[in-house]
């Protein structure tokens, strides 16, 4: 016996891309654009009445075999703290009515955050033969998601290093990661795999990448290269008067100092990401880079940065000049 098509859905969770694609699939099942427009209704669940939504989804479809009603935020709104008796009555009305929806009904509840498994409507959707529930949770590994997304959505390849670099910038913001992927796909035209260099060229990652390279230049006493990288980062973002880049450099050396101290006292390199609360990719680079310095060197550099920071914030020196003087003071070539 084939499984019955659901008449009501609960699509919840903070993976908005996955959620939106599931809704788009339901929309596409409504027939032609004209048929879909005539038989689709959308409601803001924080202002719509339960009776209004139920009446809409029970309305017989016009020149179609389905009626689609999309409601955003209603379930969380009805069960929020302070919803009171009105919220309880709304949930009870839904529990009584949605199991008896007609075959042509497609009632879709969208929630931007995950609902608890014990939520009454979620439990109903999970147990009723005409219900469907899915928690669109953010992936635990954004790097793997980016690699899979590139292949599925753009038929493109992205190297693991490039995917990690992109994930370190976008974090769990999948929408931003997807937007950056689209730009990278357009840039490479699908002719070759997307590389870390491509990511550095097209995304805000370039400033942080330049800071990593700048630290490498300082470690080898190559002041000329360090200055070139600093100026390239400033040119990349004309809005940055130097304060933003200086903050990145301070953060980098602070992390290097913490990393070097951790490793010096027998710490495991694999613990650095958790220790510094960052993506594993930059944490791995920090562990490698920190070996070019000892703790006293990094403490001296960090104190120098603190001195320039005070002088900048008190108006004694301009940020861009402070950056040049900093590079000159810690490198010789």
Backbone torsions as a table, in degrees:
resi	resn	phi	psi	omega
1	UNK	NA	127.1	-177.8
2	UNK	-74.4	150.0	-179.1
3	UNK	-72.2	138.9	-179.3
4	UNK	-70.4	145.3	176.1
5	UNK	-69.7	132.0	179.8
6	UNK	-60.9	147.3	172.9
7	UNK	-107.2	-13.4	174.9
8	UNK	-142.2	143.5	-173.7
9	UNK	-130.3	145.6	170.7
10	UNK	-123.6	108.0	-179.0
11	UNK	-111.5	107.9	-173.5
12	UNK	-134.2	164.7	179.5
13	UNK	121.3	167.7	-173.0
14	UNK	-95.3	5.3	172.0
15	UNK	-85.3	86.9	-174.3
16	UNK	-68.0	-28.2	178.5
17	UNK	-66.3	-48.9	178.3
18	UNK	-60.3	-42.4	178.4
19	UNK	-61.4	-49.1	-176.8
20	UNK	-63.6	-35.8	179.3
21	UNK	-69.0	-35.4	177.0
22	UNK	-65.6	-40.6	177.9
23	UNK	-66.7	-40.4	179.6
24	UNK	-61.5	-36.8	178.5
25	UNK	-65.4	-39.9	177.5
26	UNK	-65.9	-39.9	178.2
27	UNK	-61.6	-43.0	-176.7
28	UNK	-66.2	-21.6	179.7
29	UNK	-79.9	-1.9	-175.9
30	UNK	-84.8	1.9	179.5
31	UNK	98.9	-152.0	-178.5
32	UNK	-67.5	166.1	-178.7
33	UNK	-58.6	-40.4	179.8
34	UNK	-65.9	-43.2	178.1
35	UNK	-63.9	-40.8	-179.8
36	UNK	-64.0	-44.1	-179.4
37	UNK	-60.8	-39.5	-177.4
38	UNK	-71.8	-23.6	-172.1
39	UNK	-121.1	21.9	178.0
40	UNK	-124.1	131.0	176.2
41	UNK	-127.4	144.5	178.6
42	UNK	-127.0	141.1	-177.7
43	UNK	-132.5	144.4	168.6
44	UNK	-83.6	112.5	-173.5
45	UNK	-66.6	-15.1	-179.8
46	UNK	-83.9	-13.9	-180.0
47	UNK	-121.3	-23.1	-177.9
48	UNK	-74.8	150.0	175.8
49	UNK	-88.0	146.6	179.1
50	UNK	-58.6	-43.3	-179.6
51	UNK	-61.1	-37.8	179.5
52	UNK	-63.1	-43.0	179.9
53	UNK	-66.3	-45.4	-179.3
54	UNK	-64.5	-39.0	177.3
55	UNK	-62.7	-39.5	-178.8
56	UNK	-65.3	-43.6	-176.1
57	UNK	-76.1	-20.6	177.2
58	UNK	-85.8	-13.8	179.8
59	UNK	-61.2	135.3	-176.4
60	UNK	-68.5	134.7	-178.3
61	UNK	-64.9	150.1	-179.4
62	UNK	-101.8	117.2	179.5
63	UNK	54.1	35.8	-179.7
64	UNK	-155.9	169.1	179.2
65	UNK	-106.5	7.9	-178.6
66	UNK	-142.4	151.6	173.2
67	UNK	-125.7	120.8	-177.4
68	UNK	-106.9	125.8	176.5
69	UNK	-126.3	124.2	-177.7
70	UNK	-113.0	125.0	-177.9
71	UNK	-123.9	122.7	-176.4
72	UNK	-106.9	121.1	171.9
73	UNK	86.1	4.1	-175.2
74	UNK	-70.3	-42.8	-174.0
75	UNK	-66.1	-43.1	177.3
76	UNK	-66.4	-36.3	-179.2
77	UNK	-66.2	-41.4	-177.8
78	UNK	-71.8	-23.5	-177.9
79	UNK	-109.9	12.3	179.3
80	UNK	-70.0	160.6	175.5
81	UNK	-66.0	126.3	-179.2
82	UNK	99.3	-2.2	179.3
83	UNK	-67.9	-27.3	174.0
84	UNK	64.8	-153.3	-176.8
85	UNK	-67.0	-32.5	179.0
86	UNK	-63.5	-41.0	178.2
87	UNK	-64.6	-44.2	179.1
88	UNK	-61.8	-41.3	-179.9
89	UNK	-65.0	-38.5	179.0
90	UNK	-63.9	-44.3	179.0
91	UNK	-64.0	-43.2	179.6
92	UNK	-63.1	-37.1	178.0
93	UNK	-64.5	-43.2	178.5
94	UNK	-64.4	-43.6	179.9
95	UNK	-60.4	-34.6	-179.5
96	UNK	-79.8	-31.8	-171.6
97	UNK	-97.7	-38.4	-172.1
98	UNK	-68.8	-24.4	175.1
99	UNK	-68.4	-16.4	-177.2
100	UNK	-107.2	17.5	179.2
101	UNK	-62.7	147.9	179.4
102	UNK	-66.9	162.5	-177.4
103	UNK	-57.9	-31.4	-176.7
104	UNK	-80.1	-6.5	-175.4
105	UNK	-77.7	141.2	172.2
106	UNK	-135.8	91.9	-178.5
107	UNK	-99.5	119.5	-173.9
108	UNK	-118.0	117.1	173.6
109	UNK	-96.0	124.9	178.1
110	UNK	-112.8	128.1	177.5
111	UNK	-126.9	128.5	-174.6
112	UNK	-74.6	-15.8	175.8
113	UNK	-124.0	156.8	-177.6
114	UNK	-65.7	137.2	174.1
115	UNK	-93.2	152.4	179.1
116	UNK	-69.3	148.8	-178.1
117	UNK	-60.0	-28.6	-178.5
118	UNK	-85.6	0.9	175.3
119	UNK	-57.0	132.2	-172.1
120	UNK	-58.7	-40.6	-179.0
121	UNK	-73.2	-35.7	175.7
122	UNK	-62.8	-45.7	178.9
123	UNK	-60.5	-40.4	178.7
124	UNK	-64.1	-44.4	-179.4
125	UNK	-64.5	-31.1	-179.1
126	UNK	-79.3	-22.3	-174.3
127	UNK	-110.0	-24.3	-177.2
128	UNK	-80.5	143.1	-176.5
129	UNK	-66.8	-19.4	178.7
130	UNK	-107.4	12.8	-179.8
131	UNK	-107.0	160.6	177.8
132	UNK	-150.7	133.1	178.7
133	UNK	-136.3	139.9	175.8
134	UNK	-145.7	133.7	176.3
135	UNK	-95.2	110.7	179.4
136	UNK	-88.6	80.7	-177.6
137	UNK	-84.1	147.5	175.4
138	UNK	-61.8	143.2	179.7
139	UNK	-67.5	146.3	177.5
140	UNK	-72.4	-28.3	-178.4
141	UNK	-118.7	97.5	-178.1
142	UNK	-66.3	-30.0	179.8
143	UNK	-61.9	-47.7	179.2
144	UNK	-64.2	-37.5	178.5
145	UNK	-62.3	-43.1	-179.1
146	UNK	-63.4	-43.0	179.3
147	UNK	-62.7	-45.3	-179.5
148	UNK	-67.5	-39.2	-179.6
149	UNK	-64.6	-42.1	179.5
150	UNK	-59.5	-42.2	-177.9
151	UNK	-71.9	-44.9	-175.6
152	UNK	-73.3	-46.6	-171.9
153	UNK	-86.7	-33.6	-173.4
154	UNK	-119.9	1.5	-177.1
155	UNK	49.8	43.3	-176.8
156	UNK	-123.7	155.6	174.9
157	UNK	-105.4	142.5	174.4
158	UNK	-133.2	133.3	-177.8
159	UNK	-67.4	152.1	178.1
160	UNK	-56.5	-36.8	179.1
161	UNK	-64.6	-41.9	179.5
162	UNK	-67.6	-40.7	178.8
163	UNK	-64.0	-39.9	178.1
164	UNK	-65.9	-41.0	178.4
165	UNK	-62.3	-43.3	179.4
166	UNK	-66.2	-41.0	179.4
167	UNK	-64.5	-34.3	-179.5
168	UNK	-67.5	-23.6	179.1
169	UNK	-89.3	-44.2	-172.6
170	UNK	-88.7	-17.7	179.9
171	UNK	59.4	-131.5	179.8
172	UNK	-94.7	11.4	177.1
173	UNK	-82.8	86.9	-175.3
174	UNK	-66.5	-31.2	178.4
175	UNK	-63.0	-44.4	178.4
176	UNK	-66.2	-40.9	178.6
177	UNK	-61.0	-40.7	179.6
178	UNK	-67.8	-39.5	177.3
179	UNK	-61.8	-42.0	178.5
180	UNK	-66.5	-37.5	177.2
181	UNK	-61.3	-42.5	179.5
182	UNK	-61.0	-43.7	178.1
183	UNK	-62.0	-42.4	-179.2
184	UNK	-66.9	-37.4	177.6
185	UNK	-65.3	-42.8	177.0
186	UNK	-63.2	-38.6	-177.6
187	UNK	-66.1	-42.4	-178.7
188	UNK	-88.9	-12.5	-179.9
189	UNK	57.7	22.6	178.6
190	UNK	68.4	10.3	-174.9
191	UNK	-81.6	-17.1	-177.2
192	UNK	-157.4	166.1	177.6
193	UNK	-64.4	145.8	175.6
194	UNK	-74.4	130.6	-175.5
195	UNK	-110.0	170.9	177.3
196	UNK	-62.7	-34.7	177.3
197	UNK	-62.8	-38.7	177.4
198	UNK	-62.5	-42.2	179.1
199	UNK	-61.7	-44.7	-179.7
200	UNK	-63.6	-31.2	-177.9
201	UNK	-75.9	-37.4	-168.8
202	UNK	-107.2	-12.1	-175.4
203	UNK	-118.9	168.0	177.1
204	UNK	-61.6	-8.4	177.2
205	UNK	-58.5	-21.5	-175.1
206	UNK	-57.9	-39.8	-178.6
207	UNK	-64.0	-45.8	179.8
208	UNK	-68.1	-36.4	177.3
209	UNK	-62.7	-41.2	178.8
210	UNK	-65.3	-34.6	178.4
211	UNK	-65.9	-42.8	176.2
212	UNK	-58.5	-46.8	-179.5
213	UNK	-65.9	-36.3	178.8
214	UNK	-62.4	-40.6	178.4
215	UNK	-64.6	-38.7	175.7
216	UNK	-59.9	-41.6	179.7
217	UNK	-64.7	-39.9	177.5
218	UNK	-63.4	-40.5	-179.1
219	UNK	-62.0	-30.8	179.5
220	UNK	-98.9	11.6	178.7
221	UNK	60.0	32.1	179.4
222	UNK	-99.8	79.9	-177.1
223	UNK	-63.3	-35.4	-178.5
224	UNK	-61.3	-45.4	179.3
225	UNK	-68.6	-38.8	179.7
226	UNK	-61.1	-44.0	178.2
227	UNK	-63.3	-40.6	179.8
228	UNK	-61.3	-41.7	179.9
229	UNK	-68.2	-39.3	177.9
230	UNK	-62.0	-46.1	-179.2
231	UNK	-67.9	-33.7	176.8
232	UNK	-64.3	-40.3	178.7
233	UNK	-65.3	-39.2	178.1
234	UNK	-67.1	-39.0	178.9
235	UNK	-66.6	-30.3	-178.3
236	UNK	-65.7	-32.6	-179.8
237	UNK	-128.1	89.9	-178.0
238	UNK	-60.1	-18.9	-179.0
239	UNK	-76.2	-18.0	-178.3
240	UNK	-82.8	116.5	179.6
241	UNK	-84.5	6.8	179.2
242	UNK	115.1	-25.7	-179.3
243	UNK	-63.2	-43.5	-178.5
244	UNK	-63.4	-46.0	179.6
245	UNK	-66.3	-39.9	178.3
246	UNK	-59.9	-40.5	179.3
247	UNK	-63.0	-38.9	177.4
248	UNK	-62.7	-41.5	-179.5
249	UNK	-66.5	-42.3	177.2
250	UNK	-60.0	-45.8	-180.0
251	UNK	-61.7	-41.3	-178.9
252	UNK	-61.6	-46.6	-178.3
253	UNK	-72.2	-31.3	174.4
254	UNK	-62.7	-46.0	179.1
255	UNK	-64.9	-37.6	177.4
256	UNK	-63.2	-41.8	179.3
257	UNK	-63.5	-46.0	179.0
258	UNK	-63.1	-40.2	179.8
259	UNK	-66.0	-45.9	-179.3
260	UNK	-62.4	-41.1	177.9
261	UNK	-64.2	-40.9	179.0
262	UNK	-61.2	-46.1	-178.2
263	UNK	-71.4	-36.6	179.6
264	UNK	-62.1	-33.1	-178.9
265	UNK	-93.7	21.0	173.5
266	UNK	87.2	13.1	179.6
267	UNK	-70.5	155.2	179.0
268	UNK	-85.4	131.7	178.5
269	UNK	-56.2	-29.9	-178.2
270	UNK	-70.0	-13.4	-179.1
271	UNK	-87.4	-7.9	-172.2
272	UNK	-66.1	-40.9	-179.4
273	UNK	-58.2	-44.0	179.2
274	UNK	-71.2	-39.2	-179.2
275	UNK	-61.2	-42.6	-176.4
276	UNK	-98.5	0.6	178.5
277	UNK	54.7	56.6	179.8
278	UNK	-138.1	170.5	178.1
279	UNK	-63.9	144.3	-178.4
280	UNK	-58.4	-29.9	-176.7
281	UNK	-62.8	-56.8	177.5
282	UNK	-64.7	-27.5	178.1
283	UNK	-64.8	-39.9	177.2
284	UNK	-63.9	-40.0	178.9
285	UNK	-66.7	-37.6	177.5
286	UNK	-61.7	-44.6	-179.4
287	UNK	-59.4	-43.6	179.7
288	UNK	-67.2	-44.6	-175.3
289	UNK	-69.8	-34.2	-176.5
290	UNK	-64.2	-21.2	-177.9
291	UNK	-71.2	-12.6	177.7
292	UNK	-80.8	-6.3	-178.2
293	UNK	-127.8	162.1	167.3
294	UNK	-110.4	170.4	-175.6
295	UNK	-59.9	-45.3	179.2
296	UNK	-59.8	-38.4	177.1
297	UNK	-60.7	-47.9	-177.3
298	UNK	-67.5	-35.7	176.4
299	UNK	-64.3	-40.7	179.2
300	UNK	-64.6	-43.8	179.0
301	UNK	-64.2	-42.0	-178.4
302	UNK	-65.1	-39.3	176.8
303	UNK	-64.4	-37.5	178.5
304	UNK	-64.0	-41.0	177.7
305	UNK	-63.7	-40.8	178.2
306	UNK	-61.5	-39.1	178.6
307	UNK	-62.0	-48.4	179.7
308	UNK	-66.0	-34.3	179.2
309	UNK	-61.1	-45.2	178.3
310	UNK	-63.5	-44.2	-178.7
311	UNK	-65.2	-36.3	177.3
312	UNK	-65.9	-47.2	-174.8
313	UNK	-73.1	-17.3	176.5
314	UNK	-99.7	6.4	175.7
315	UNK	78.0	12.4	-178.8
316	UNK	-79.6	-20.6	-177.8
317	UNK	-151.7	144.5	178.1
318	UNK	-76.7	145.8	-176.8
319	UNK	-56.4	-43.4	-177.5
320	UNK	-66.4	-36.7	176.9
321	UNK	-68.5	-38.3	178.2
322	UNK	-60.7	-39.2	178.5
323	UNK	-63.2	-45.5	179.4
324	UNK	-62.4	-44.3	-178.9
325	UNK	-67.3	-35.7	177.7
326	UNK	-61.9	-49.4	179.7
327	UNK	-59.2	-43.5	-179.2
328	UNK	-63.8	-32.6	-175.3
329	UNK	-79.6	-19.9	-176.2
330	UNK	-113.3	0.8	176.3
331	UNK	-139.8	159.6	-170.8
332	UNK	-117.5	-30.7	-173.1
333	UNK	-74.2	NA	NA
